[in-house]
Amino acid sequence: MRLRRPDSSSERGQVLLMTAAGLVVLMGVAALVVDLGFSWMLHRQQQNAADPAAIAAARHLKTPLGGATWNQAAGEADACFYARENGFFPSATTNGITGTGCVPANDPEGAWLEVHRPPISGPYSGQTGKVQVIIGATHDSFFGGIFGQSEANVTTAAVASNEAGNSNSSSLVALESVCQGGSAGDVDGGGEVTIFPTDPSIDGGYVHVNSPCGSSDDDHCQNGHGVGSGALSISGTLTTPHAYVNGACTVNGSNPLEGLQCEDVSPCLDEGAIPLGDPLAGLPEPRLANFPNGVCPNGTASTPASTDGCEIKRGPDCPADPAEPAVDLCTLRPGVYYGGWRIQTRVHLKLEPGMYILAGGGIRLQGGDASLEAVTNPSGLDARITIFSTDGPGCPSIGAQCQGDIRFGADQAFRAKALNAATCGMVSPQACPWKGILLWQDGTASNPTAEVHLGGQSSSVLSGTIYAPKARVEITGGNDTTGCSGDPDTQACLAIQIISYEWSITGGGEVHMPYDPSELYQLDLRGLVH
């Protein structure tokens, strides 16, 4: 019996087909790798040109506060110069962006150069104190043409700043980047919180919540039982130019659309937004040695050896308040207070303008309320203060000198404004680098999560930046208010910016939050920013 040999022709055919298909795939991968590699090299070349071009162009912003004047021709000339220095527009003979300068006709790849003030795209779009340089080019694909892609476009941009002072454009920032313990941003109490720029031309007044809590990404607040589980929770009404929320927005009410209102353009909610970095990260801290020791109401100086802080209470050291005889009026002057303040019942506290450093202890209310009263310095200007809460040198061996909570509660009006240029230069020049900061809970000290509570039973009038990158900030806006244009004794006007780990604004009344960069901390921005 003869054995038949297997017919392998069909198998050989299948192998050939598979090999051919594999070669096509490999050619496609090779085309992708080569073309992407070349695009990456061109992008790197463009970036090397755009970065110095933007920095050079920004020199022509003549601005103390955001770009009052701008020399477009000079900025374009500097940008063109650096583009040519990095190999673009080799046929150009001038540094303009027309004619014989940096135009596509003078580049073998047809590159183009654009200089925009303000930037036209990206996170700094519309900000007049910044310049954007864009370089783009079209190059032939080595293998992409096989698959119908004969050309590839590569565009690169850089943004540089030349601002003597800049405030982050958000009014409420919650930096918490995880989902824990409920909402990172919370409007509670059923009242109305309205954020609005003081000038329609100002870009700002935004809400930004980094927490990923909640899964909605439809850019609408969800109603009902989800309140507390979302990143931003609203019980009442929040009006803002825009709200950027990494997670979800939830509303406690019958109509979710009533919870979040747009100050100008609708819609104003962006769920799934990119988290915002800490805009004040790296801010240098005040050095305790550069400020005088504080003096307690009884005349005792606060020193690094202090073990219990200043006790502020009724008695001969604090005279009766003429406006309210049953309450004593205690006055403190700027300086370093080791161990913080312990405030007893029925005391109103006046703070003279300047920098107050709480070296441990924070502010502790013991059995009563403390009212922070506005005062007037000899020149008739409004009193301005900056409070910095950190550790004293005795921490942890001296427990009272370890960072503590900041708790200010007022039985009536609560008023405090941050140092500004006029007051810091007059009363506390060494504090001027931190003008615009109303309260700073040190995020690098021993207890960075120590909470901040500010508010009054009838109203709150605050101004400045509150910075607590690792802590929760809670503001009580009051229950019977008329807004920033009303009687200062019955209004709730929070001209503040809160940059904190979590924030909460409570109160059943009307709370106005005007966004005014001149009242906030101004961060110098010069050089490349994006």
C-alpha positions in Angstrom: 0.0 0.0 0.0 1.4 3.4 -1.0 1.2 6.3 1.4 0.1 9.6 -0.1 2.2 12.7 0.7 0.2 15.5 2.2 -0.6 18.4 -0.2 1.1 21.4 1.3 0.4 23.8 -1.5 -2.6 25.3 0.4 -0.5 25.8 3.5 2.2 27.5 1.5 -0.4 29.8 0.0 -1.7 30.8 3.5 1.9 31.5 4.7 2.5 33.8 1.7 -0.7 35.7 2.4 0.1 36.1 6.1 3.7 37.2 5.2 2.4 39.7 2.8 -0.1 41.1 5.3 2.6 41.2 7.9 4.8 43.2 5.6 2.1 45.7 5.0 1.6 46.1 8.7 5.4 46.4 9.3 5.6 49.0 6.5 2.8 50.9 8.1 4.5 50.8 11.5 7.8 51.9 9.9 6.0 54.8 8.1 4.4 55.9 11.4 7.6 55.6 13.3 9.7 57.5 10.7 7.1 60.2 10.2 6.3 60.7 13.9 10.0 60.8 14.6 10.6 63.5 12.0 7.6 65.5 13.3 9.0 65.2 16.8 12.3 66.6 15.6 10.6 69.5 13.8 8.5 70.2 16.9 11.7 70.3 19.1 13.3 72.7 16.6 10.2 74.9 16.7 10.1 74.9 20.5 13.8 75.9 20.6 12.8 78.9 18.5 9.4 79.7 20.0 10.6 79.8 23.7 13.3 82.5 23.3 11.1 84.3 20.7 8.3 84.7 23.2 10.6 85.8 26.0 12.1 88.4 23.8 8.8 89.6 22.5 7.4 90.0 26.0 10.1 92.6 26.7 8.0 95.0 24.7 5.1 94.9 27.1 5.4 98.2 28.9 3.3 97.3 31.9 3.1 97.6 35.7 -0.2 95.6 35.9 -0.9 93.6 32.8 0.1 95.3 29.6 -1.1 98.9 29.2 1.0 99.3 26.1 2.5 96.9 23.5 4.9 97.5 20.7 3.6 94.9 18.1 6.3 95.6 15.5 9.2 95.4 18.0 7.8 92.2 19.5 7.4 90.6 16.0 11.0 91.7 15.1 12.5 90.0 18.1 10.4 86.8 17.5 11.5 86.7 13.9 15.2 87.2 14.9 15.1 84.1 17.2 13.2 82.0 14.6 16.0 82.8 12.1 18.7 82.0 14.6 17.2 78.5 15.0 17.1 77.7 11.3 13.8 79.0 10.1 13.2 81.4 7.3 16.8 81.1 5.9 16.0 83.3 2.9 14.7 86.2 5.1 16.8 89.4 5.0 14.9 91.4 7.6 13.2 90.6 11.0 9.7 91.6 10.1 6.9 89.1 9.5 6.0 90.5 6.1 7.8 91.0 2.8 11.5 89.9 3.1 11.2 88.8 6.7 9.7 85.7 8.4 7.1 84.7 5.9 6.4 81.2 4.3 8.0 82.2 1.0 11.4 82.5 2.8 11.3 79.0 4.3 11.8 75.8 2.4 9.1 74.1 4.4 6.7 77.1 4.1 6.9 77.8 7.8 4.8 80.6 9.4 5.3 82.8 12.4 2.6 84.5 14.4 2.9 86.8 17.4 -0.2 87.5 19.5 -0.8 89.8 22.5 -2.9 88.6 24.2 -2.5 84.9 23.5 -5.3 83.5 21.3 -5.3 79.9 22.7 -4.3 77.9 25.7 -4.6 78.6 29.4 -3.5 82.2 29.1 -5.8 83.1 26.3 -7.0 86.7 26.5 -4.5 87.8 29.2 -3.1 91.1 28.1 0.2 90.8 30.1 1.3 87.8 28.1 2.6 87.3 24.5 2.2 84.1 22.5 4.5 83.1 19.7 3.4 80.4 17.3 5.6 78.6 14.7 4.2 76.1 12.3 5.4 74.2 9.2 4.2 71.6 6.8 6.6 68.8 5.8 6.4 65.9 3.4 5.7 62.4 4.8 8.3 59.8 4.0 6.0 56.9 3.9 2.6 58.4 4.9 1.8 59.1 1.3 1.4 55.3 0.8 -1.6 55.5 3.1 -3.0 58.8 1.7 -1.2 61.1 4.1 1.4 62.9 2.0 2.0 65.9 4.3 2.1 66.5 8.1 1.5 69.8 9.9 3.5 70.6 13.0 2.7 73.7 15.1 4.3 74.8 18.3 3.5 77.7 20.7 5.1 79.4 23.6 3.8 82.1 26.0 5.9 84.5 28.0 4.8 87.1 30.6 5.9 90.5 31.6 3.7 91.4 34.5 4.7 93.3 37.7 1.6 91.9 39.3 -0.8 89.1 38.5 -3.7 87.4 40.4 -4.9 84.0 39.6 -8.2 84.3 37.8 -10.2 82.0 40.1 -12.1 83.2 43.1 -12.6 79.8 44.7 -10.0 77.0 44.2 -10.3 73.6 45.9 -6.9 71.8 45.4 -8.0 68.5 46.8 -7.1 66.0 44.1 -8.7 62.8 45.6 -12.3 61.9 46.5 -12.6 61.9 50.3 -14.9 63.1 53.0 -17.6 64.7 50.8 -17.4 67.7 48.5 -14.2 69.7 48.1 -16.2 72.8 47.2 -19.5 73.5 49.1 -22.1 76.2 49.0 -24.3 75.5 52.0 -27.2 77.1 53.9 -29.6 77.8 51.0 -28.3 81.3 50.4 -27.1 83.1 47.3 -23.4 83.4 46.5 -22.7 85.7 43.5 -19.2 86.0 42.0 -18.6 88.8 39.5 -15.6 90.8 38.1 -15.7 94.4 39.3 -14.8 95.4 35.8 -16.4 93.7 32.8 -13.1 93.7 31.0 -11.4 91.7 33.8 -11.1 88.0 33.1 -11.7 86.1 36.4 -14.0 85.2 39.2 -13.9 81.5 38.3 -14.6 78.4 40.5 -12.1 75.5 40.2 -12.5 72.2 42.0 -9.9 69.5 41.5 -11.7 66.7 43.3 -12.7 63.8 41.0 -15.8 62.9 43.2 -18.8 61.9 41.1 -19.0 60.5 37.6 -21.1 62.9 35.7 -19.5 64.7 32.7 -22.6 66.2 31.0 -21.8 69.7 32.2 -25.0 69.9 34.2 -25.4 69.7 38.0 -27.3 66.6 39.2 -30.1 66.8 41.7 -31.1 65.1 44.9 -29.4 62.4 47.0 -26.1 62.9 45.2 -25.4 66.0 47.2 -22.2 65.6 49.1 -20.9 62.9 46.8 -20.0 65.3 44.0 -16.8 67.4 43.8 -18.9 70.6 44.0 -22.1 70.6 46.1 -24.6 73.5 46.1 -27.4 74.1 48.5 -28.8 77.4 47.4 -27.5 79.3 44.4 -24.0 79.9 43.1 -23.5 82.4 40.3 -20.1 82.6 38.7 -18.6 83.5 35.3 -17.5 79.8 35.0 -17.0 76.7 37.1 -14.4 74.1 36.3 -15.0 70.8 38.1 -12.8 67.7 37.7 -15.6 65.5 39.1 -19.4 66.2 39.3 -21.6 69.1 40.4 -24.5 68.2 42.6 -27.4 70.4 43.8 -29.8 70.0 46.7 -33.0 71.3 45.3 -36.0 70.6 43.1 -34.4 72.1 40.0 -30.7 71.5 39.4 -30.6 74.4 36.9 -31.3 76.8 39.8 -28.2 75.7 41.7 -25.5 77.0 39.4 -26.1 80.2 37.5 -23.9 81.9 34.9 -22.7 85.4 35.5 -22.5 86.1 31.7 -22.3 83.3 29.1 -24.3 80.1 29.4 -23.4 77.3 30.0 -20.9 78.0 32.7 -20.1 74.5 34.0 -17.3 72.3 32.7 -17.3 68.9 34.4 -14.2 66.7 33.7 -12.0 69.8 33.8 -8.3 69.5 34.0 -7.1 69.9 37.6 -5.5 73.3 38.5 -2.1 73.4 40.0 -1.4 75.4 43.2 -0.9 78.9 41.8 1.0 80.0 44.9 3.2 76.9 45.3 6.7 77.9 46.3 5.6 81.3 47.7 8.5 82.3 50.1 7.4 82.4 53.7 8.0 85.4 56.1 11.0 85.0 58.4 10.0 85.4 62.0 13.3 87.1 62.8 12.4 90.0 60.4 9.4 91.0 62.5 9.1 92.3 66.1 7.8 90.3 69.0 4.1 90.8 69.6 2.8 92.3 72.8 -0.2 90.9 74.6 -2.9 93.1 76.0 -1.4 92.9 79.5 1.8 94.4 78.2 3.8 91.1 78.3 6.0 90.6 75.2 5.6 87.4 73.3 8.9 85.6 72.9 10.3 82.3 71.5 10.1 81.0 75.1 6.4 81.6 75.4 4.5 78.4 76.4 0.9 79.3 76.1 0.3 82.3 73.8 -1.5 85.5 74.6 -4.7 85.4 76.7 -7.2 88.0 75.5 -9.9 88.6 78.0 -12.1 91.2 79.7 -10.5 93.1 82.5 -8.3 96.2 83.2 -6.1 95.5 80.2 -9.0 95.9 77.7 -11.4 98.9 78.3 -15.1 98.6 77.7 -16.3 99.1 74.2 -18.1 102.5 74.1 -20.5 101.1 71.6 -21.3 98.0 73.7 -20.4 98.4 77.4 -20.9 94.8 78.2 -18.1 93.9 75.9 -14.4 94.8 76.3 -12.3 96.1 73.5 -8.8 94.6 73.1 -6.2 96.0 70.7 -3.2 94.2 69.3 -0.3 95.5 67.3 1.6 93.7 64.5 4.4 91.2 65.3 5.1 87.6 66.1 2.8 85.9 68.6 4.4 82.7 69.9 1.6 80.3 70.9 -1.1 82.3 69.1 -4.1 83.9 70.8 -6.6 82.5 73.3 -9.7 84.7 73.1 -12.2 84.7 76.0 -15.9 85.5 75.9 -17.4 89.0 75.4 -14.3 90.5 73.8 -14.0 92.5 70.6 -10.6 92.5 69.0 -9.0 95.3 67.1 -5.9 94.8 65.0 -3.7 97.6 64.0 -2.6 97.5 60.4 0.4 95.2 59.6 1.7 91.7 59.6 0.6 89.2 62.3 2.5 86.0 62.6 1.0 83.3 64.7 4.0 81.1 65.6 1.9 78.2 66.8 -1.4 78.0 68.6 -3.5 79.7 66.0 -6.6 81.5 67.2 -8.6 79.7 69.9 -12.1 80.9 71.0 -12.8 79.9 74.6 -16.5 80.2 75.5 -17.4 83.2 73.3 -17.0 85.1 70.1 -14.3 87.4 68.8 -15.1 90.3 66.6 -12.4 91.6 64.3 -13.1 95.3 64.1 -12.0 97.7 61.3 -9.7 100.4 62.6 -8.2 103.5 61.1 -4.5 104.4 61.1 -3.4 108.0 61.7 -3.5 108.8 58.0 -7.2 108.0 57.8 -6.7 104.9 55.6 -8.6 101.7 56.2 -6.8 99.2 58.5 -5.2 96.4 56.6 -3.7 93.2 58.0 -2.0 90.0 56.9 -2.1 86.9 59.2 0.4 84.1 58.7 -0.1 80.9 60.8 2.8 78.6 61.1 5.0 76.8 63.8 7.1 78.5 66.4 10.7 77.5 67.0 9.7 75.6 70.1 7.5 73.0 68.3 7.1 70.2 69.1 8.7 70.4 72.5 6.5 73.5 73.3 3.1 72.2 72.2 1.5 75.6 72.1 4.0 76.6 69.4 2.7 74.0 67.0 0.4 75.2 64.2 -3.3 75.5 65.2 -6.7 76.3 63.8 -7.7 79.8 62.8 -11.2 80.5 64.3 -12.8 84.0 64.1 -16.5 84.2 64.9 -18.2 87.5 65.3 -21.4 88.1 67.1 -22.1 91.0 64.7 -20.1 92.3 61.8 -16.8 90.7 60.9 -14.4 92.9 58.9 -10.9 92.4 57.7 -8.9 93.5 54.7 -5.5 92.5 53.4 -2.5 94.8 53.4 -2.2 96.8 50.3 0.5 99.0 48.8 -0.6 102.1 50.6 -0.7 100.7 54.1 2.2 98.2 54.0 4.6 100.8 52.8 3.5 103.2 55.6 3.2 100.9 58.6 5.0 97.6 57.8 7.4 97.8 54.8 8.9 94.4 55.6 5.4 92.9 55.0 5.0 94.4 51.5 6.1 91.2 49.7 2.9 89.6 51.0 0.4 92.5 50.4 -2.9 91.2 49.2 -2.8 88.1 51.4 -5.4 88.3 54.1 -4.7 84.9 55.8 -2.2 82.2 55.1 -2.3 78.8 56.8 1.2 77.4 56.2 1.1 74.2 54.2 4.6 73.1 55.2 4.3 73.4 59.0 3.5 70.6 61.5 -0.3 70.8 61.2 -1.0 72.0 57.7 -4.6 70.7 57.8 -5.6 73.0 60.7 -8.9 74.5 59.7 -9.8 78.1 59.0 -13.2 79.4 60.1 -14.2 83.0 59.5 -17.6 84.7 59.8 -20.2 86.8 61.5 -23.7 86.2 62.6 -25.1 89.2 60.7 -22.5 89.9 58.1 -19.0 89.5 56.9 -16.8 92.0 55.0 -13.5 90.5 53.9 -11.0 91.4 51.2 -7.8 89.7 50.1 -6.4 86.2 49.3 -6.9 83.4 51.8 -4.3 80.7 51.2 -4.5 77.3 52.9 -3.2 74.7 50.5 -3.7 71.7 52.8 -6.6 72.9 54.9 -10.4 73.4 54.8 -11.6 77.0 54.7 -15.1 77.8 55.9 -16.7 81.2 55.5 -19.9 82.2 57.1 -21.6 84.9 55.1 -24.4 85.9 57.4 -28.1 85.5 57.3 -29.7 88.9 56.6 -27.6 90.7 54.0 -28.0 93.2 51.2 -24.7 92.7 49.3 -21.7 94.9 48.7 -23.6 98.1 48.1 -25.6 98.0 51.3 -25.1 99.1 54.9 -21.7 97.8 56.0 -23.3 96.6 59.3 -25.8 94.4 57.5 -24.0 93.3 54.3 -22.0 90.3 53.3 -19.3 91.3 50.9 -16.5 88.8 50.4 -14.0 90.5 48.0 -11.8 87.5 48.6 -10.0 84.7 46.8 -9.8 81.3 48.5 -7.0 78.9 47.4 -7.4 76.0 49.8 -7.6 72.2 50.0 -11.3 72.4 50.5 -13.7 75.4 50.9 -17.2 75.9 52.2 -19.4 79.1 52.1 -22.4 78.9 54.4 -25.2 81.2 55.3 -28.8 81.7 54.3 -28.5 85.3 53.0 -27.0 87.0 50.0 -23.3 86.9 49.7 -21.5 89.0 47.0 -18.0 88.0 46.0 -16.6 90.7 43.7 -13.4 89.6 41.8 -11.0 92.6 42.0 -7.4 91.6 41.2 -6.1 94.8 42.9 -7.3 93.6 46.2 -5.7 90.2 45.9 -2.1 88.9 46.1 -0.2 89.9 43.1 2.4 87.4 41.9 5.1 88.8 39.7 5.3 86.9 36.4 8.2 87.5 34.1 9.6 85.0 31.6 8.3 81.9 30.0 5.0 80.6 31.5 3.8 78.0 28.9 
